[in-house]
Amino acid sequence: MADTQNLTLSIEGMTCASCVGRVERALKGVPGVDDVSVNLASETAQLRHGGASASDILATLDRAGYPARIVDVTLRIEDMTCASCVGRVEKALKAVPGVIGAEVNLATESARVRFAEGAVTPQDLIRATEAAGYPSHLPESAVASPDAGARKDAEFRELRRATILAAVLTAPVFVTEMGGHLFPAFHHWLTMVLGTRTLWIAQFVLTTLVLAGPGRRFFLKGYPALLRGAPDMNSLVALGTSAAYLFSTLVTFLPGLIPAAARAVYFEAAAVIVVLILFGRMMEARAKGRTGAAIRRLIGLQPRTARVDKDGETVDVALAELRAGERIVVRPGERIAADGTVVQGESWIDESMITGEPMPVHKVKGTAVTGGTVNGQGAITFRADKVGAETALAQIIRMVEQAQGAKLPIQTLVDRITMWFVPAVMAAAAATVLIWLVFGPSPVLTHALVAGVSVLIIACPCAMGLATPTSIMVGTGRAAELGVLFRKGDALQALQGIGVVAFDKTGTLTEGRPELAGLSVEAGFDEGEVLRLAAGAEAASEHPLSRAILAAAGARGVTVPTATRTEAVAGHGVIAEVEGRRVVIGAERLLVREGIDTSGLRARQDLSGADKTPIYVAIDGRPAAILAAADPIKPASRRAIAALHAMGLRTALITGDTETTAKAIAAEAGIDTVVAGVLPGGKVEALKSLSGPSGDLVAFVGDGINDAPALAEADVGIAIGTGTDVAIEAADVVLMAGDPAGVATAFDLSRRTMANIRQNLFWAFAYNVALIPVAAGLLYPAFGVLLSPMLAAGAMALSSVFVLTNALRLRFAGRSFEQEGVRT
């Protein structure tokens, strides 16, 4: 079986929700393709495939009428010496998923590569040639494919030009026709001066220019889609304007074919429809460009170049050409170009874009720096450890993009409806025309035409299709700005069903930097000796309590011996051989397991206090001492718990600590339920117990390696971003900072985003349910009202703009949390 690969494509031609369904259906029909998710707002398709070739996928999209955007890029290839080199480079490039073609030229030492935008990056191509033994780079003049924001800006400008041109051409048609209806004297004057036939011919000429010029896009896309049996929004507009235009043209040039009572022209309707829908699309393009603002801001954090130290000489290098291992010089005020380690100098660096912490962090030789952060007043040199797509910033951008492209479960029902929406509208329009022809009053043909065109034009699957993805894009983008990354898009909706939020203790609710607060030894043992042996046993461990013991030994000037044998017992502690003595150190249960009497030590447990963790030590089988470690609770923990309670959520603490310590921490933080003494493997069972008889869904918040199973098992796993990579990979939501208040922010943004989606869906569906019957003439028998096709076009354009504008309100979500200090 072929390896499964993820592929993201930028799709052209999608204008409404029915387009989304057709693209998904087409892609799912390609053998080997599964798990397809198409997003109308970002105009992308994400899919997994295990055997399908890129060419098959792209050809399928072409046949469906929704081609993938194709990008050309030129690479400079090094080390090519003969024709066989050309073949190897071409083969390597064509093997990259998403590449359509590659042409390598030995004389110019270059390669021209065509690939699907979104599926491949120039860096992927560079890595492919390097793996084949031919280093490559982008020439200085190379222009990367435009990001979605730039593309939408260009689309907005083009639509604005088209809208203005259409409006200028339409204005005389509208004034002469509608002005005559509003002011009969004006109509009589025009008729007397120019004549009715001359007026109609002038309207015909101007309307033809509108339809053949700015309005041509609707016909070029709408009719081919109709002929393929896959009509979309363009098809509805093309049919509606064509009907009004052709009827008016017959009245103008072949009036004998039309009954005298029905001889009226609707050129102004056809022209104004084009103007209004172009205006609506122009506003959509502008709003869509804003939905991706968060991604563009993240991308903007990357510097364009890096100053690389090459044999004592600094050279400016494009970010795409940066290689791991190179030494990068950073001057005061500059952005860090990659993730790395300081090798020279010291400075204070603003890392707020990653951690959310406003205070700069002191960096000296040996400390890590993160790409995108801002250097302070000092000059430093660092070694690039991770570059390009491997940097933390690139991973953040990738997570946000994936979340923005996600399809929530709520979208499934919408997709099923919209797949049949356009055909249903066309059927409704045909039925409307038929009913008016059979039962309508005179002039029957005129009424039938107006009602049929109005039904075609007013229907708006665009609003349905945009309702969910635009809210997701803006909501997840805003979340990223507040330090909350939704790694899995469906977590945005899943948080809605959560009833209980369970927290790990160390490093999640507490600072994760415990300090030794006390030491009491049994008779016959020396305090310094016990601390020295305990530190020797814990020297190889990365546990926070181990570091506390080692720090205390260092502060007292104790020389730490090396253990000759160490056994880490998960959830219990450590057993080690230190200077020939057997040291057992950890939780009381470890000593009990080893058959050591702890009753004497337990009597000293008051040393630890309610909010401190006791650490038991036995040497050569005898109880030797009890140590007390204090790990202060994070100030934001109390605010986070209070905010979650205000949302009606229950909270719980799951920890391996003693029940006394756990209850003290829980009381300080305001947590409802405590599950103490839990081994790492028992956290999963603890989560199940928290569901209770009511079967509440449970979210788990943690940061350590031992939290990974619980993060994966929980209905929603939330990882503290300062934790381990394993924990982050297992989570659904990642908090970039170590602030638990981000949990409350995640829930708040989830609720706001889902509420926004529901508002959009209600508007989109209610609009169509209410206005399609009105357009068909439902109010005519009672009130004599028949909706004008021009008003129908205005309402249709407004519906999409409303949905997008409503989604953009999420850009300001979370500000109340910021004001209260509850943010990441």
Helices and strands as residue ranges (DSSP letters): E 5-10, H 17-28, E 33-39, E 44-49, H 54-64, E 70-77, H 83-94, E 99-105, E 110-116, H 122-131, E 136-137, H 148-182, H 184-193, H 196-212, H 216-227, H 233-253, G 255-257, G 260-262, H 267-291, H 293-300, E 305-310, E 313-318, G 319-321, E 327-330, E 339-345, E 347-350, H 352-355, E 361-363, E 368-369, E 374-375, E 380-386, G 388-390, H 392-404, H 410-419, H 421-439, H 444-458, H 461-481, E 484-486, H 491-494, G 495-497, E 498-503, I 505-509, E 515-521, H 527-538, H 544-555, E 563-569, E 573-578, E 581-586, H 588-593, H 599-602, G 605-607, E 612-619, E 622-630, H 635-646, E 650-654, H 659-669, E 673-675, G 680-682, H 683-691, E 697-702, G 705-707, H 708-713, E 716-720, H 725-730, E 733-735, H 741-776, H 780-783, H 789-808, G 809-812, H 815-820
